[in-house]
């Protein structure tokens, strides 16, 4: 069982609570070829698109090839290239890229990515990628045995892409910026508006809803940048988070914040285990009896029930009391999932229960 308690509410920087509308990353993707592999590339009979890509590329370079089916390539791998275009990126800046094999290449170690256009969601090219792939792993094979450390079909190229097109930004349009809370909360939005208006004057900020806050910004771009920088460093006391319990049904992990409390309830816990075993027995007939030898199963069922415990939890218990009570009854992580669900159904758990 994993139990985490949130610290007492304290002032936080505004930049940790909100993001600025329009200041965001954009995902880029491209399809390319990695060459120079030491025999660890795609098996062309199973990945025909690799051969087709090589033929198309060489034809653009003025090289005429026979039918694609006659090519047997071992040092080439088809890959997908991904990157994130940061906000306000300008042409000429470099980006880190990730190169991932999409065929059956054994390794990308030592390969070189050929020039690959990187496109955005609108289909426009925003960057060009090329460079030597760095793979943080190793693999060896000999005599039918193999050993692999880390992942060999994914690599990175630091500064492997160059920005070719800037993304237009609407920041400060009509001298207005919008602050978007990371988590929707009307109380926190109200406190942020109050803090901004106390510092810069009434009417500078007002909340549109529980997530978006509209702030009047200076008209000059230089003053606007200074204003946003000062704004992000403001200290604001966020509202208390609602009581919540997160349960992971796959791993048995349970996380709850310090606002979780219990109403008065009694919890009973006991383990019931059933063991079924089967032992084969051979039935041998007497000589000249005309019977046949048969194998039968002798099945035994054992039921073991551990002694149960009943714990009384008083109303208004804090997180420490909850943890102490659940540990006292010897609940395992999987048992705890069922216990918390039952407590929620009984109305004794004062928290929102979320299962992931």
Secondary structure, 3 states (H helix, E strand, C coil): CCCCCCCCCCEEEHHHHEEECCCCCEEEEEEEEEECCCCCCCCCCCCHHHHHHHHHHHHHCCCCCCCHHHCCCCCCEEEEEEEEECCCCCCCCEEEEEEEECCCCCCCCCCEEEEEEEECCCCCEEEEEEEECECCCEEEEECCEEEEECCCCEEEEEEEEEECCCCCCCCCHHHEEEEEECCCCHHHHHHHHHHHHHHHCCCCEEECCCCEEEEECCCCHHHHHHHHHHHHCCEEECCCCCCEEEECCCCCCEEECCCCEECCEEEEECCEEEEEEEEEEEECCCCCCCCCCEEEEEEEEEEEECCCEEEEECCCECHHHHHHHHHHCCCCHHHHHHHHHHHHHCCCEECEEEEC
